[in-house]
């Protein structure tokens, strides 16, 4: 089953030691510009600031979006990494890739949104909307029914909230306008002639903030057995900077003034040559990224 392939490959990337060096450099881009899909075809995109900008100044109480990027990727199939920050100064308000990809197709679809909205409305009528009760069915090509509740629950409280549902709606509307963020798995999934699937694994927002770190953030691009491995991976030379995740931070209102770091550690990944654990490779880190906190109103 495909779900077993997803689980197996994700576990490999999460747990395997890294040996050689994978092409590219990963880092927190603190000034990501306005990267978005564009055009009627939905296969073009704009990335106005593809560099990994490692410095920003934010006032107490400010919220700001960041991208985790890999520049210089070659044949990229999967990546995993940890990041940490001072949770007395910063907090994460959102972390995501393709937010409502319930069937791992790499695209945002109305059927997925409709299922989420109806589940939320049922929860209003018969509260609470416990995500463990959520089921989603689709054909691939045979019928599959999954219970991807955790994908709905970014804060990890076990329930689908209005804010979470609203985030799904907004991302779907952005996709209709071709203004959604061109995450590398979405760019790959829109290539003609390919059957592309992807999976992401992150900690919940509440867990990240409690620890001041997020461990084993993993995003994997999957190919079907009948799709050749050669040429399937993501190349920065062809597609540009690989946007792995969007992480939204907020400076706490009483945060100490001055510099605070966001650090990426334990970065590794796999490329088209992957066949066993010895093919998991380290990824060079461009960092730390530094947030300079100033007083509110400055």
C-alpha positions in Angstrom: 0.0 0.0 0.0 1.1 3.5 -0.7 0.6 4.5 2.9 3.2 1.9 3.9 5.7 3.3 1.4 5.2 6.8 2.8 5.7 5.6 6.3 8.7 3.5 5.5 10.6 6.1 3.5 9.8 8.8 6.1 11.1 6.7 8.9 14.3 6.0 7.0 14.9 9.7 6.4 14.1 10.5 10.1 16.3 7.9 11.7 19.2 7.1 9.4 22.6 8.5 10.1 24.1 10.9 7.5 27.3 10.0 5.9 28.3 11.9 2.7 27.4 15.5 1.8 24.2 16.2 -0.2 24.3 19.1 -2.7 22.8 22.4 -1.5 22.6 24.5 1.6 19.7 24.7 4.0 18.8 27.8 6.0 16.1 30.0 7.6 15.3 32.8 5.2 14.1 35.6 7.4 13.2 37.9 4.5 11.5 35.6 2.1 9.8 38.1 -0.2 6.6 37.0 -1.9 7.1 33.6 -3.4 3.9 32.4 -5.2 2.5 30.5 -8.1 1.3 32.6 -11.0 -0.3 32.3 -14.4 -3.3 30.4 -15.8 -1.3 27.2 -16.1 -0.4 27.0 -12.4 3.0 25.7 -13.3 4.8 29.0 -13.2 5.9 30.8 -10.1 7.6 33.9 -8.8 10.3 33.9 -6.1 11.3 37.5 -5.7 13.9 36.8 -3.0 15.4 33.3 -3.3 18.5 34.1 -1.2 18.7 32.8 2.4 18.5 36.2 4.2 19.8 35.5 7.7 19.1 38.8 9.5 15.9 40.7 10.3 14.8 43.3 12.8 11.5 42.9 14.5 9.7 44.7 17.2 8.2 43.2 20.3 4.8 41.8 19.4 5.6 41.5 15.7 4.7 38.4 13.7 6.9 37.5 10.7 7.0 34.7 8.1 10.1 32.7 7.3 11.0 30.1 4.8 13.3 27.1 5.3 15.1 26.9 1.9 17.6 24.6 0.2 19.6 26.5 -2.4 21.7 24.5 -4.9 19.7 21.2 -4.5 20.5 18.5 -7.0 18.1 15.5 -7.5 16.5 16.1 -4.1 14.0 13.5 -2.9 13.8 14.1 0.9 15.1 16.3 3.7 14.9 16.2 7.5 16.3 18.7 10.1 15.8 20.1 13.5 15.6 23.8 14.5 15.8 25.6 17.8 15.2 29.1 19.2 14.9 31.0 22.4 11.3 30.4 23.5 11.5 33.3 26.0 11.9 35.6 23.0 10.1 33.9 20.1 7.1 31.7 19.6 5.9 29.8 16.5 2.4 30.6 15.4 2.3 28.3 12.3 4.5 25.7 10.6 3.4 24.1 7.4 4.1 22.9 3.9 1.0 22.1 1.6 -1.4 22.5 4.4 -4.4 20.4 3.4 -2.9 17.7 1.3 -4.9 14.8 2.7 -4.2 12.4 -0.1 -0.5 13.2 -0.4 -0.9 14.3 -4.0 1.0 17.5 -3.7 -2.0 19.6 -4.7 -4.8 21.5 -2.9 -8.2 20.2 -4.0 -11.8 21.3 -3.3 -12.9 17.8 -2.2 -10.3 18.0 0.6 -11.4 21.4 1.7 -15.1 20.4 1.6 -14.4 17.4 3.8 -12.6 19.6 6.4 -15.4 22.2 6.4 -18.1 19.7 6.8 -16.2 18.0 9.6 -15.9 21.4 11.4 -19.6 22.2 10.9 -20.6 18.7 12.3 -18.4 19.5 15.2 -20.3 22.7 15.9 -23.6 20.8 15.9 -22.2 17.9 18.0 -19.0 19.2 19.7 -16.2 18.8 19.9 -14.7 18.2 16.5 -12.1 15.6 17.6 -9.5 15.1 14.8 -9.1 11.4 15.6 -12.6 11.0 14.2 -11.9 12.5 10.9 -11.8 10.2 7.8 -11.0 10.9 4.2 -11.6 8.7 1.2 -10.2 8.9 -2.3 -9.2 6.8 -5.3 -5.6 6.0 -6.1 -6.7 4.3 -8.3 -8.4 1.9 -5.9 -10.5 3.4 -3.0 -8.4 4.3 0.1 -9.8 5.6 3.4 -7.5 7.2 5.8 -7.8 9.0 9.2 -5.4 11.9 8.7 -6.5 13.7 11.8 -3.1 15.0 12.8 -2.8 16.8 9.5 -5.7 19.0 10.6 -4.4 19.8 14.1 -1.5 22.3 13.9 -1.7 23.2 17.6 -2.0 19.6 18.8 -5.0 20.0 21.1 -6.9 17.2 19.4 -9.6 19.4 18.0 -10.2 21.2 14.7 -10.5 24.8 15.6 -12.0 27.7 13.6 -8.5 29.2 13.1 -7.2 26.0 11.7 -10.1 25.6 9.4 -9.8 29.2 8.3 -6.1 28.6 7.4 -7.2 25.7 5.1 -9.8 27.9 3.4 -7.3 30.8 2.9 -4.7 28.4 1.4 -7.3 27.0 -1.0 -8.4 30.5 -2.1 -4.7 31.3 -2.6 -4.3 28.3 -4.8 -7.3 29.3 -6.9 -5.6 32.6 -7.5 -2.2 30.9 -8.1 -0.9 32.8 -5.1 -0.1 29.9 -2.8 3.6 29.4 -1.8 5.5 27.2 -4.3 6.8 24.6 -1.9 9.2 22.3 -3.7 6.9 19.3 -3.6 4.1 21.3 -5.2 6.5 22.5 -7.9 7.4 18.9 -8.6 3.8 17.7 -8.5 2.8 20.1 -11.3 5.3 18.7 -13.8 3.5 17.2 -16.8 3.4 13.4 -17.0 4.5 12.7 -13.5 2.5 11.1 -10.6 4.0 12.9 -7.7 3.2 12.4 -4.0 4.7 13.9 -0.9 4.5 13.7 2.8 5.5 16.1 5.6 6.1 15.5 9.3 6.4 18.3 11.8 5.9 18.7 15.5 2.8 20.5 16.7 3.0 24.2 17.3 2.4 23.8 21.1 5.1 21.2 21.4 7.6 23.3 19.4 7.0 26.3 21.7 7.1 24.3 24.9 10.6 22.9 24.0 12.0 25.8 22.0 12.8 23.4 19.3 11.2 21.3 16.5 12.8 17.9 15.8 12.7 15.6 12.8 10.9 18.0 10.5 10.7 15.9 7.4 9.4 16.5 3.8 9.7 13.7 1.3 8.9 13.6 -2.4 7.7 10.2 -3.5 7.6 8.5 -6.9 5.6 5.6 -8.1 7.4 2.3 -9.0 6.7 2.9 -12.7 8.2 6.4 -12.6 12.0 6.4 -13.4 14.2 7.6 -10.6 16.5 9.4 -13.0 15.4 13.0 -13.4 12.6 12.7 -10.8 14.3 14.7 -8.0 14.2 18.4 -7.5 17.0 20.5 -9.0 17.6 24.1 -8.0 19.3 24.8 -11.4 15.9 24.0 -13.1 13.3 25.0 -10.5 15.1 27.5 -8.2 15.3 27.6 -4.5 13.6 24.6 -2.8 11.1 26.0 -0.3 10.8 23.3 2.3 8.6 24.8 5.0 7.0 28.1 6.0 7.4 28.9 9.7 5.7 31.9 11.2 7.2 33.4 14.3 6.0 36.0 16.7 8.2 38.1 19.0 6.8 37.9 22.5 5.6 41.2 23.9 8.0 41.2 26.8 10.9 39.7 24.9 14.4 40.9 25.8 15.9 43.4 23.3 18.9 42.5 21.2 19.9 39.5 19.0 18.4 36.1 19.2 19.3 33.1 17.0 17.2 30.5 15.0 19.5 27.5 14.4 19.1 24.5 12.1 20.8 21.3 13.2 21.0 17.7 12.1 20.1 18.4 8.5 20.2 15.4 6.1 18.5 14.1 3.1 18.3 11.7 0.2 18.5 12.1 -3.6 17.9 10.0 -6.7 20.7 7.7 -5.8 19.0 6.5 -2.6 18.9 2.7 -2.2 19.9 2.0 1.4 20.8 3.7 4.6 24.3 4.5 3.5 22.8 6.9 0.9 21.4 9.3 3.5 23.6 12.4 3.3 24.3 15.5 5.4 23.2 18.9 4.2 25.3 22.0 4.8 23.6 24.6 7.0 23.7 28.3 6.2 23.2 29.9 9.6 22.5 30.8 12.3 19.7 33.3 11.3 19.6 36.3 13.6 16.5 38.2 14.7 17.3 41.6 16.3 14.5 42.5 18.7 13.7 46.2 19.2 11.1 47.8 21.5 7.5 47.9 20.3 6.7 51.0 18.3 10.3 51.5 17.1 
